[in-house]
Amino acid sequence: MASIRLKKAGVMSTIQDSGRSGFAALGVPQSGPMDLDSFMLANRLMRRPSGAACLELYMGGVEMIFDTATQVVFTGAVGKITYQGTSFSGNQIIHVHKGEVLTIAPPAKGQWAYMAINGNFAADQVLGSRSFYPGITQKAKFANNDRIVFYPKSEDIPNDHAKIKPLIFTEYQCLEAYPGPSFAQLNEQQRRQLGQNTFTLSQAQSRMGIQLEEKMIHELKELISAPVYPGTVQLTPSGKLIVLMKDAQVTGGYPRILQLSWNSLSKLAQLRPSGKIRFKILFY
């Protein structure tokens, strides 16, 4: 057994695996990685199961020290990685040694990065998942000087990062979405507005959801309560659009007008406030 000391833990660093499923009846959110594509890439580069636990980092600003030699790889929105005076990029397997400091600077674009390790994190499994969530796991996020325990593997992983093209994060994304249960209640003008207009991400965003700036005038009635999922787009009585993210509640009373694809949810997660999106509505 070995550990990593987070000398600086950053804004929000957590352990995330593929998430919890089958516990919605208990009110337990799914959780899991905000950017599923980058998360799965980290595991693939480290030859691990696609849903294995990774360290999720929000906006970098992290310093870590290892107490044993191992290998790590970072994917997603990765800022400058510095180790032993050398700079590394994302998708590149890094050999680290005992007692040396590795730093990850804030990224120029995007928000969420993932670190897979040549081994397995020892975070407790709660309801079938190691994903952090307030009230479910002991920690909601790591703090400065916290230790992350892991079980290292002895065999090295070959570094074939040159085969992987780096992800490109832009300030605009076209997001694939499917009509939600309340979509049919919108009139034709409202449907065109959803499919043709550009929407702006507000400052109100978290692992639970992202609000959009532009409003939609409507007369849809609120629901008593209905299931919602990561990627559900809700329409509030005031006309605000809210896209639910990985830590979203499992039921809601607002009309559900769209449902984002998993790939689109990953793209949206990497957009910062003031980023622009359009919805490409499929099967409409």
C-alpha positions as protocol buffer text, in pm:
chain_id: "A"
residue {
  index: 1
  type: MET
  ca { x: 0 y: 0 z: 0 }
}
residue {
  index: 2
  type: ALA
  ca { x: 126 y: 352 z: -86 }
}
residue {
  index: 3
  type: SER
  ca { x: -3 y: 707 z: -74 }
}
residue {
  index: 4
  type: ILE
  ca { x: -1 y: 1048 z: -241 }
}
residue {
  index: 5
  type: ARG
  ca { x: 7 y: 1362 z: -28 }
}
residue {
  index: 6
  type: LEU
  ca { x: -186 y: 1650 z: -179 }
}
residue {
  index: 7
  type: LYS
  ca { x: 36 y: 1940 z: -74 }
}
residue {
  index: 8
  type: LYS
  ca { x: -214 y: 2162 z: -256 }
}
residue {
  index: 9
  type: ALA
  ca { x: -551 y: 2000 z: -325 }
}
residue {
  index: 10
  type: GLY
  ca { x: -686 y: 2261 z: -567 }
}
residue {
  index: 11
  type: VAL
  ca { x: -1042 y: 2391 z: -586 }
}
residue {
  index: 12
  type: MET
  ca { x: -1213 y: 2053 z: -607 }
}
residue {
  index: 13
  type: SER
  ca { x: -1026 y: 1725 z: -623 }
}
residue {
  index: 14
  type: THR
  ca { x: -1225 y: 1405 z: -576 }
}
residue {
  index: 15
  type: ILE
  ca { x: -1218 y: 1035 z: -650 }
}
residue {
  index: 16
  type: GLN
  ca { x: -1464 y: 936 z: -924 }
}
residue {
  index: 17
  type: ASP
  ca { x: -1539 y: 602 z: -1083 }
}
residue {
  index: 18
  type: SER
  ca { x: -1824 y: 510 z: -1320 }
}
residue {
  index: 19
  type: GLY
  ca { x: -2075 y: 611 z: -1050 }
}
residue {
  index: 20
  type: ARG
  ca { x: -2369 y: 458 z: -863 }
}
residue {
  index: 21
  type: SER
  ca { x: -2660 y: 295 z: -1038 }
}
residue {
  index: 22
  type: GLY
  ca { x: -2973 y: 135 z: -900 }
}
residue {
  index: 23
  type: PHE
  ca { x: -3011 y: 362 z: -595 }
}
residue {
  index: 24
  type: ALA
  ca { x: -3238 y: 636 z: -733 }
}
residue {
  index: 25
  type: ALA
  ca { x: -3525 y: 502 z: -522 }
}
residue {
  index: 26
  type: LEU
  ca { x: -3315 y: 595 z: -217 }
}
residue {
  index: 27
  type: GLY
  ca { x: -3254 y: 944 z: -352 }
}
residue {
  index: 28
  type: VAL
  ca { x: -2887 y: 872 z: -428 }
}
residue {
  index: 29
  type: PRO
  ca { x: -2743 y: 1057 z: -732 }
}
residue {
  index: 30
  type: GLN
  ca { x: -2538 y: 878 z: -994 }
}
residue {
  index: 31
  type: SER
  ca { x: -2219 y: 1089 z: -956 }
}
residue {
  index: 32
  type: GLY
  ca { x: -1916 y: 978 z: -1159 }
}
residue {
  index: 33
  type: PRO
  ca { x: -1687 y: 1178 z: -1390 }
}
residue {
  index: 34
  type: MET
  ca { x: -1803 y: 1511 z: -1531 }
}
residue {
  index: 35
  type: ASP
  ca { x: -1616 y: 1439 z: -1856 }
}
residue {
  index: 36
  type: LEU
  ca { x: -1673 y: 1070 z: -1920 }
}
residue {
  index: 37
  type: ASP
  ca { x: -1465 y: 1071 z: -2240 }
}
residue {
  index: 38
  type: SER
  ca { x: -1151 y: 1204 z: -2071 }
}
residue {
  index: 39
  type: PHE
  ca { x: -1205 y: 975 z: -1771 }
}
residue {
  index: 40
  type: MET
  ca { x: -1224 y: 665 z: -1991 }
}
residue {
  index: 41
  type: LEU
  ca { x: -920 y: 776 z: -2190 }
}
residue {
  index: 42
  type: ALA
  ca { x: -714 y: 799 z: -1870 }
}
residue {
  index: 43
  type: ASN
  ca { x: -806 y: 442 z: -1781 }
}
residue {
  index: 44
  type: ARG
  ca { x: -737 y: 319 z: -2133 }
}
residue {
  index: 45
  type: LEU
  ca { x: -389 y: 472 z: -2138 }
}
residue {
  index: 46
  type: MET
  ca { x: -312 y: 307 z: -1803 }
}
residue {
  index: 47
  type: ARG
  ca { x: -454 y: -32 z: -1918 }
}
residue {
  index: 48
  type: ARG
  ca { x: -724 y: -29 z: -1650 }
}
residue {
  index: 49
  type: PRO
  ca { x: -1097 y: -114 z: -1664 }
}
residue {
  index: 50
  type: SER
  ca { x: -1294 y: 171 z: -1825 }
}
residue {
  index: 51
  type: GLY
  ca { x: -1485 y: 248 z: -1504 }
}
residue {
  index: 52
  type: ALA
  ca { x: -1195 y: 226 z: -1257 }
}
residue {
  index: 53
  type: ALA
  ca { x: -1157 y: 509 z: -1006 }
}
residue {
  index: 54
  type: CYS
  ca { x: -953 y: 814 z: -1108 }
}
residue {
  index: 55
  type: LEU
  ca { x: -861 y: 1139 z: -939 }
}
residue {
  index: 56
  type: GLU
  ca { x: -1078 y: 1416 z: -1083 }
}
residue {
  index: 57
  type: LEU
  ca { x: -927 y: 1768 z: -1072 }
}
residue {
  index: 58
  type: TYR
  ca { x: -1117 y: 2092 z: -1126 }
}
residue {
  index: 59
  type: MET
  ca { x: -912 y: 2381 z: -1271 }
}
residue {
  index: 60
  type: GLY
  ca { x: -573 y: 2240 z: -1169 }
}
residue {
  index: 61
  type: GLY
  ca { x: -367 y: 2425 z: -911 }
}
residue {
  index: 62
  type: VAL
  ca { x: -259 y: 2094 z: -753 }
}
residue {
  index: 63
  type: GLU
  ca { x: 72 y: 1983 z: -600 }
}
residue {
  index: 64
  type: MET
  ca { x: 126 y: 1620 z: -501 }
}
residue {
  index: 65
  type: ILE
  ca { x: 407 y: 1412 z: -349 }
}
residue {
  index: 66
  type: PHE
  ca { x: 432 y: 1034 z: -385 }
}
residue {
  index: 67
  type: ASP
  ca { x: 577 y: 808 z: -115 }
}
residue {
  index: 68
  type: THR
  ca { x: 664 y: 536 z: -366 }
}
residue {
  index: 69
  type: ALA
  ca { x: 764 y: 513 z: -732 }
}
residue {
  index: 70
  type: THR
  ca { x: 476 y: 464 z: -974 }
}
residue {
  index: 71
  type: GLN
  ca { x: 328 y: 585 z: -1303 }
}
residue {
  index: 72
  type: VAL
  ca { x: 48 y: 836 z: -1363 }
}
residue {
  index: 73
  type: VAL
  ca { x: -128 y: 986 z: -1664 }
}
residue {
  index: 74
  type: PHE
  ca { x: -342 y: 1299 z: -1693 }
}
residue {
  index: 75
  type: THR
  ca { x: -618 y: 1357 z: -1947 }
}
residue {
  index: 76
  type: GLY
  ca { x: -884 y: 1619 z: -2011 }
}
residue {
  index: 77
  type: ALA
  ca { x: -829 y: 1987 z: -1933 }
}
residue {
  index: 78
  type: VAL
  ca { x: -470 y: 1957 z: -1818 }
}
residue {
  index: 79
  type: GLY
  ca { x: -257 y: 2261 z: -1745 }
}
residue {
  index: 80
  type: LYS
  ca { x: 123 y: 2255 z: -1751 }
}
residue {
  index: 81
  type: ILE
  ca { x: 251 y: 1948 z: -1565 }
}
residue {
  index: 82
  type: THR
  ca { x: 591 y: 1993 z: -1400 }
}
residue {
  index: 83
  type: TYR
  ca { x: 798 y: 1715 z: -1245 }
}
residue {
  index: 84
  type: GLN
  ca { x: 1170 y: 1724 z: -1160 }
}
residue {
  index: 85
  type: GLY
  ca { x: 1210 y: 2041 z: -1366 }
}
residue {
  index: 86
  type: THR
  ca { x: 1059 y: 1880 z: -1677 }
}
residue {
  index: 87
  type: SER
  ca { x: 728 y: 1974 z: -1838 }
}
residue {
  index: 88
  type: PHE
  ca { x: 482 y: 1707 z: -1947 }
}
residue {
  index: 89
  type: SER
  ca { x: 159 y: 1717 z: -2143 }
}
residue {
  index: 90
  type: GLY
  ca { x: -169 y: 1535 z: -2112 }
}
residue {
  index: 91
  type: ASN
  ca { x: -206 y: 1175 z: -2237 }
}
residue {
  index: 92
  type: GLN
  ca { x: 158 y: 1111 z: -2146 }
}
residue {
  index: 93
  type: ILE
  ca { x: 253 y: 845 z: -1892 }
}
residue {
  index: 94
  type: ILE
  ca { x: 483 y: 994 z: -1629 }
}
residue {
  index: 95
  type: HIS
  ca { x: 723 y: 794 z: -1410 }
}
residue {
  index: 96
  type: VAL
  ca { x: 728 y: 947 z: -1062 }
}
residue {
  index: 97
  type: HIS
  ca { x: 964 y: 871 z: -775 }
}
residue {
  index: 98
  type: LYS
  ca { x: 942 y: 883 z: -399 }
}
residue {
  index: 99
  type: GLY
  ca { x: 951 y: 1229 z: -241 }
}
residue {
  index: 100
  type: GLU
  ca { x: 937 y: 1437 z: -560 }
}
residue {
  index: 101
  type: VAL
  ca { x: 672 y: 1707 z: -614 }
}
residue {
  index: 102
  type: LEU
  ca { x: 448 y: 1697 z: -921 }
}
residue {
  index: 103
  type: THR
  ca { x: 248 y: 2012 z: -1002 }
}
residue {
  index: 104
  type: ILE
  ca { x: -50 y: 2065 z: -1233 }
}
residue {
  index: 105
  type: ALA
  ca { x: -113 y: 2427 z: -1329 }
}
residue {
  index: 106
  type: PRO
  ca { x: -461 y: 2562 z: -1412 }
}
residue {
  index: 107
  type: PRO
  ca { x: -556 y: 2483 z: -1773 }
}
residue {
  index: 108
  type: ALA
  ca { x: -580 y: 2750 z: -2042 }
}
residue {
  index: 109
  type: LYS
  ca { x: -908 y: 2599 z: -2163 }
}
residue {
  index: 110
  type: GLY
  ca { x: -1155 y: 2349 z: -2025 }
}
residue {
  index: 111
  type: GLN
  ca { x: -1215 y: 2269 z: -1658 }
}
residue {
  index: 112
  type: TRP
  ca { x: -1191 y: 1900 z: -1561 }
}
residue {
  index: 113
  type: ALA
  ca { x: -883 y: 1675 z: -1567 }
}
residue {
  index: 114
  type: TYR
  ca { x: -834 y: 1310 z: -1469 }
}
residue {
  index: 115
  type: MET
  ca { x: -538 y: 1124 z: -1323 }
}
residue {
  index: 116
  type: ALA
  ca { x: -516 y: 747 z: -1355 }
}
residue {
  index: 117
  type: ILE
  ca { x: -249 y: 559 z: -1163 }
}
residue {
  index: 118
  type: ASN
  ca { x: -68 y: 234 z: -1234 }
}
residue {
  index: 119
  type: GLY
  ca { x: -258 y: 57 z: -958 }
}
residue {
  index: 120
  type: ASN
  ca { x: -586 y: 106 z: -774 }
}
residue {
  index: 121
  type: PHE
  ca { x: -710 y: 377 z: -540 }
}
residue {
  index: 122
  type: ALA
  ca { x: -814 y: 245 z: -198 }
}
residue {
  index: 123
  type: ALA
  ca { x: -1109 y: 480 z: -141 }
}
residue {
  index: 124
  type: ASP
  ca { x: -1400 y: 311 z: 36 }
}
residue {
  index: 125
  type: GLN
  ca { x: -1674 y: 165 z: -181 }
}
residue {
  index: 126
  type: VAL
  ca { x: -2017 y: 297 z: -76 }
}
residue {
  index: 127
  type: LEU
  ca { x: -2327 y: 161 z: -251 }
}
residue {
  index: 128
  type: GLY
  ca { x: -2106 y: 1 z: -514 }
}
residue {
  index: 129
  type: SER
  ca { x: -1901 y: 310 z: -600 }
}
residue {
  index: 130
  type: ARG
  ca { x: -1595 y: 504 z: -483 }
}
residue {
  index: 131
  type: SER
  ca { x: -1727 y: 834 z: -625 }
}
residue {
  index: 132
  type: PHE
  ca { x: -1725 y: 1116 z: -371 }
}
residue {
  index: 133
  type: TYR
  ca { x: -2060 y: 1270 z: -284 }
}
residue {
  index: 134
  type: PRO
  ca { x: -2155 y: 1481 z: 23 }
}
residue {
  index: 135
  type: GLY
  ca { x: -2341 y: 1273 z: 282 }
}
residue {
  index: 136
  type: ILE
  ca { x: -2266 y: 945 z: 104 }
}
residue {
  index: 137
  type: THR
  ca { x: -1887 y: 925 z: 133 }
}
residue {
  index: 138
  type: GLN
  ca { x: -1670 y: 1043 z: 422 }
}
residue {
  index: 139
  type: LYS
  ca { x: -1522 y: 1320 z: 210 }
}
residue {
  index: 140
  type: ALA
  ca { x: -1689 y: 1555 z: -35 }
}
residue {
  index: 141
  type: LYS
  ca { x: -1349 y: 1665 z: -170 }
}
residue {
  index: 142
  type: PHE
  ca { x: -984 y: 1652 z: -72 }
}
residue {
  index: 143
  type: ALA
  ca { x: -819 y: 1923 z: 139 }
}
residue {
  index: 144
  type: ASN
  ca { x: -458 y: 2042 z: 151 }
}
residue {
  index: 145
  type: ASN
  ca { x: -222 y: 1774 z: 289 }
}
residue {
  index: 146
  type: ASP
  ca { x: -479 y: 1495 z: 261 }
}
residue {
  index: 147
  type: ARG
  ca { x: -337 y: 1156 z: 165 }
}
residue {
  index: 148
  type: ILE
  ca { x: -475 y: 939 z: -113 }
}
residue {
  index: 149
  type: VAL
  ca { x: -402 y: 572 z: -51 }
}
residue {
  index: 150
  type: PHE
  ca { x: -346 y: 340 z: -347 }
}
residue {
  index: 151
  type: TYR
  ca { x: -221 y: -9 z: -427 }
}
residue {
  index: 152
  type: PRO
  ca { x: 64 y: 20 z: -683 }
}
residue {
  index: 153
  type: LYS
  ca { x: 139 y: -235 z: -951 }
}
residue {
  index: 154
  type: SER
  ca { x: 494 y: -355 z: -1007 }
}
residue {
  index: 155
  type: GLU
  ca { x: 487 y: -379 z: -1388 }
}
residue {
  index: 156
  type: ASP
  ca { x: 533 y: -60 z: -1591 }
}
residue {
  index: 157
  type: ILE
  ca { x: 286 y: 50 z: -1857 }
}
residue {
  index: 158
  type: PRO
  ca { x: 435 y: 138 z: -2201 }
}
residue {
  index: 159
  type: ASN
  ca { x: 400 y: 503 z: -2301 }
}
residue {
  index: 160
  type: ASP
  ca { x: 211 y: 516 z: -2633 }
}
residue {
  index: 161
  type: HIS
  ca { x: 55 y: 859 z: -2586 }
}
residue {
  index: 162
  type: ALA
  ca { x: 175 y: 966 z: -2933 }
}
residue {
  index: 163
  type: LYS
  ca { x: -111 y: 761 z: -3079 }
}
residue {
  index: 164
  type: ILE
  ca { x: -374 y: 965 z: -2895 }
}
residue {
  index: 165
  type: LYS
  ca { x: -477 y: 1302 z: -3033 }
}
residue {
  index: 166
  type: PRO
  ca { x: -516 y: 1568 z: -2762 }
}
residue {
  index: 167
  type: LEU
  ca { x: -870 y: 1689 z: -2698 }
}
residue {
  index: 168
  type: ILE
  ca { x: -950 y: 2039 z: -2819 }
}
residue {
  index: 169
  type: PHE
  ca { x: -1157 y: 2254 z: -2585 }
}
residue {
  index: 170
  type: THR
  ca { x: -1343 y: 2545 z: -2744 }
}
residue {
  index: 171
  type: GLU
  ca { x: -1571 y: 2819 z: -2613 }
}
residue {
  index: 172
  type: TYR
  ca { x: -1857 y: 2693 z: -2833 }
}
residue {
  index: 173
  type: GLN
  ca { x: -2013 y: 2348 z: -2862 }
}
residue {
  index: 174
  type: CYS
  ca { x: -2298 y: 2198 z: -3061 }
}
residue {
  index: 175
  type: LEU
  ca { x: -2460 y: 1946 z: -2827 }
}
residue {
  index: 176
  type: GLU
  ca { x: -2662 y: 1647 z: -2943 }
}
residue {
  index: 177
  type: ALA
  ca { x: -2988 y: 1613 z: -2753 }
}
residue {
  index: 178
  type: TYR
  ca { x: -3304 y: 1405 z: -2771 }
}
residue {
  index: 179
  type: PRO
  ca { x: -3658 y: 1536 z: -2710 }
}
residue {
  index: 180
  type: GLY
  ca { x: -3755 y: 1500 z: -2344 }
}
residue {
  index: 181
  type: PRO
  ca { x: -4096 y: 1393 z: -2210 }
}
residue {
  index: 182
  type: SER
  ca { x: -4221 y: 1756 z: -2208 }
}
residue {
  index: 183
  type: PHE
  ca { x: -4082 y: 1848 z: -2551 }
}
residue {
  index: 184
  type: ALA
  ca { x: -4413 y: 1769 z: -2723 }
}
residue {
  index: 185
  type: GLN
  ca { x: -4586 y: 2033 z: -2507 }
}
residue {
  index: 186
  type: LEU
  ca { x: -4375 y: 2311 z: -2660 }
}
residue {
  index: 187
  type: ASN
  ca { x: -4519 y: 2496 z: -2956 }
}
residue {
  index: 188
  type: GLU
  ca { x: -4339 y: 2507 z: -3290 }
}
residue {
  index: 189
  type: GLN
  ca { x: -4184 y: 2848 z: -3223 }
}
residue {
  index: 190
  type: GLN
  ca { x: -4040 y: 2727 z: -2891 }
}
residue {
  index: 191
  type: ARG
  ca { x: -3901 y: 2414 z: -3055 }
}
residue {
  index: 192
  type: ARG
  ca { x: -3730 y: 2624 z: -3321 }
}
residue {
  index: 193
  type: GLN
  ca { x: -3590 y: 2848 z: -3049 }
}
residue {
  index: 194
  type: LEU
  ca { x: -3438 y: 2545 z: -2877 }
}
residue {
  index: 195
  type: GLY
  ca { x: -3286 y: 2410 z: -3196 }
}
residue {
  index: 196
  type: GLN
  ca { x: -3169 y: 2732 z: -3361 }
}
residue {
  index: 197
  type: ASN
  ca { x: -3072 y: 2976 z: -3085 }
}
residue {
  index: 198
  type: THR
  ca { x: -2735 y: 3005 z: -2915 }
}
residue {
  index: 199
  type: PHE
  ca { x: -2733 y: 2978 z: -2536 }
}
residue {
  index: 200
  type: THR
  ca { x: -2477 y: 3112 z: -2288 }
}
residue {
  index: 201
  type: LEU
  ca { x: -2349 y: 2930 z: -1980 }
}
residue {
  index: 202
  type: SER
  ca { x: -2402 y: 3131 z: -1662 }
}
residue {
  index: 203
  type: GLN
  ca { x: -2178 y: 3156 z: -1357 }
}
residue {
  index: 204
  type: ALA
  ca { x: -2421 y: 2920 z: -1179 }
}
residue {
  index: 205
  type: GLN
  ca { x: -2261 y: 2583 z: -1247 }
}
residue {
  index: 206
  type: SER
  ca { x: -2145 y: 2293 z: -1034 }
}
residue {
  index: 207
  type: ARG
  ca { x: -2133 y: 1915 z: -1037 }
}
residue {
  index: 208
  type: MET
  ca { x: -2512 y: 1928 z: -983 }
}
residue {
  index: 209
  type: GLY
  ca { x: -2615 y: 2146 z: -1276 }
}
residue {
  index: 210
  type: ILE
  ca { x: -2548 y: 2434 z: -1513 }
}
residue {
  index: 211
  type: GLN
  ca { x: -2787 y: 2724 z: -1570 }
}
residue {
  index: 212
  type: LEU
  ca { x: -2811 y: 2900 z: -1907 }
}
residue {
  index: 213
  type: GLU
  ca { x: -2850 y: 3277 z: -1934 }
}
residue {
  index: 214
  type: GLU
  ca { x: -3118 y: 3306 z: -2201 }
}
residue {
  index: 215
  type: LYS
  ca { x: -3481 y: 3249 z: -2105 }
}
residue {
  index: 216
  type: MET
  ca { x: -3768 y: 3078 z: -2286 }
}
residue {
  index: 217
  type: ILE
  ca { x: -4116 y: 3219 z: -2238 }
}
residue {
  index: 218
  type: HIS
  ca { x: -4362 y: 2934 z: -2190 }
}
residue {
  index: 219
  type: GLU
  ca { x: -4681 y: 2824 z: -2015 }
}
residue {
  index: 220
  type: LEU
  ca { x: -4587 y: 2469 z: -1925 }
}
residue {
  index: 221
  type: LYS
  ca { x: -4707 y: 2352 z: -1585 }
}
residue {
  index: 222
  type: GLU
  ca { x: -4476 y: 2219 z: -1317 }
}
residue {
  index: 223
  type: LEU
  ca { x: -4478 y: 1846 z: -1247 }
}
residue {
  index: 224
  type: ILE
  ca { x: -4557 y: 1688 z: -912 }
}
residue {
  index: 225
  type: SER
  ca { x: -4232 y: 1492 z: -935 }
}
residue {
  index: 226
  type: ALA
  ca { x: -4063 y: 1294 z: -1210 }
}
residue {
  index: 227
  type: PRO
  ca { x: -3733 y: 1110 z: -1263 }
}
residue {
  index: 228
  type: VAL
  ca { x: -3441 y: 1314 z: -1392 }
}
residue {
  index: 229
  type: TYR
  ca { x: -3092 y: 1209 z: -1500 }
}
residue {
  index: 230
  type: PRO
  ca { x: -2754 y: 1362 z: -1579 }
}
residue {
  index: 231
  type: GLY
  ca { x: -2808 y: 1543 z: -1908 }
}
residue {
  index: 232
  type: THR
  ca { x: -3176 y: 1626 z: -1847 }
}
residue {
  index: 233
  type: VAL
  ca { x: -3258 y: 1983 z: -1954 }
}
residue {
  index: 234
  type: GLN
  ca { x: -3521 y: 2137 z: -1728 }
}
residue {
  index: 235
  type: LEU
  ca { x: -3732 y: 2445 z: -1799 }
}
residue {
  index: 236
  type: THR
  ca { x: -3817 y: 2649 z: -1490 }
}
residue {
  index: 237
  type: PRO
  ca { x: -4135 y: 2859 z: -1446 }
}
residue {
  index: 238
  type: SER
  ca { x: -3925 y: 3175 z: -1496 }
}
residue {
  index: 239
  type: GLY
  ca { x: -3800 y: 3043 z: -1830 }
}
residue {
  index: 240
  type: LYS
  ca { x: -3450 y: 2947 z: -1715 }
}
residue {
  index: 241
  type: LEU
  ca { x: -3291 y: 2638 z: -1867 }
}
residue {
  index: 242
  type: ILE
  ca { x: -3098 y: 2410 z: -1631 }
}
residue {
  index: 243
  type: VAL
  ca { x: -2882 y: 2121 z: -1755 }
}
residue {
  index: 244
  type: LEU
  ca { x: -2844 y: 1858 z: -1485 }
}
residue {
  index: 245
  type: MET
  ca { x: -2494 y: 1720 z: -1434 }
}
residue {
  index: 246
  type: LYS
  ca { x: -2347 y: 1413 z: -1263 }
}
residue {
  index: 247
  type: ASP
  ca { x: -2440 y: 1496 z: -901 }
}
residue {
  index: 248
  type: ALA
  ca { x: -2795 y: 1602 z: -988 }
}
residue {
  index: 249
  type: GLN
  ca { x: -3094 y: 1503 z: -778 }
}
residue {
  index: 250
  type: VAL
  ca { x: -3289 y: 1198 z: -897 }
}
residue {
  index: 251
  type: THR
  ca { x: -3635 y: 1363 z: -921 }
}
residue {
  index: 252
  type: GLY
  ca { x: -3757 y: 1708 z: -1018 }
}
residue {
  index: 253
  type: GLY
  ca { x: -4073 y: 1907 z: -1074 }
}
residue {
  index: 254
  type: TYR
  ca { x: -3972 y: 2115 z: -1376 }
}
residue {
  index: 255
  type: PRO
  ca { x: -4068 y: 2014 z: -1733 }
}
residue {
  index: 256
  type: ARG
  ca { x: -3799 y: 1796 z: -1895 }
}
residue {
  index: 257
  type: ILE
  ca { x: -3765 y: 1926 z: -2247 }
}
residue {
  index: 258
  type: LEU
  ca { x: -3436 y: 1768 z: -2366 }
}
residue {
  index: 259
  type: GLN
  ca { x: -3193 y: 1490 z: -2277 }
}
residue {
  index: 260
  type: LEU
  ca { x: -2827 y: 1530 z: -2374 }
}
residue {
  index: 261
  type: SER
  ca { x: -2622 y: 1241 z: -2508 }
}
residue {
  index: 262
  type: TRP
  ca { x: -2331 y: 1122 z: -2291 }
}
residue {
  index: 263
  type: ASN
  ca { x: -2077 y: 1264 z: -2533 }
}
residue {
  index: 264
  type: SER
  ca { x: -2250 y: 1603 z: -2529 }
}
residue {
  index: 265
  type: LEU
  ca { x: -2256 y: 1602 z: -2149 }
}
residue {
  index: 266
  type: SER
  ca { x: -1877 y: 1560 z: -2148 }
}
residue {
  index: 267
  type: LYS
  ca { x: -1837 y: 1851 z: -2391 }
}
residue {
  index: 268
  type: LEU
  ca { x: -2065 y: 2072 z: -2183 }
}
residue {
  index: 269
  type: ALA
  ca { x: -1876 y: 1994 z: -1861 }
}
residue {
  index: 270
  type: GLN
  ca { x: -1558 y: 2138 z: -2010 }
}
residue {
  index: 271
  type: LEU
  ca { x: -1720 y: 2470 z: -2106 }
}
residue {
  index: 272
  type: ARG
  ca { x: -1653 y: 2759 z: -1871 }
}
residue {
  index: 273
  type: PRO
  ca { x: -1906 y: 3030 z: -1776 }
}
residue {
  index: 274
  type: SER
  ca { x: -1989 y: 3255 z: -2076 }
}
residue {
  index: 275
  type: GLY
  ca { x: -1926 y: 2960 z: -2311 }
}
residue {
  index: 276
  type: LYS
  ca { x: -2178 y: 2919 z: -2592 }
}
residue {
  index: 277
  type: ILE
  ca { x: -2384 y: 2616 z: -2693 }
}
residue {
  index: 278
  type: ARG
  ca { x: -2647 y: 2515 z: -2946 }
}
residue {
  index: 279
  type: PHE
  ca { x: -2868 y: 2209 z: -2926 }
}
residue {
  index: 280
  type: LYS
  ca { x: -2877 y: 1968 z: -3218 }
}
residue {
  index: 281
  type: ILE
  ca { x: -3211 y: 1798 z: -3152 }
}
residue {
  index: 282
  type: LEU
  ca { x: -3217 y: 1442 z: -3287 }
}
residue {
  index: 283
  type: PHE
  ca { x: -3526 y: 1254 z: -3409 }
}
residue {
  index: 284
  type: TYR
  ca { x: -3739 y: 1569 z: -3429 }
}
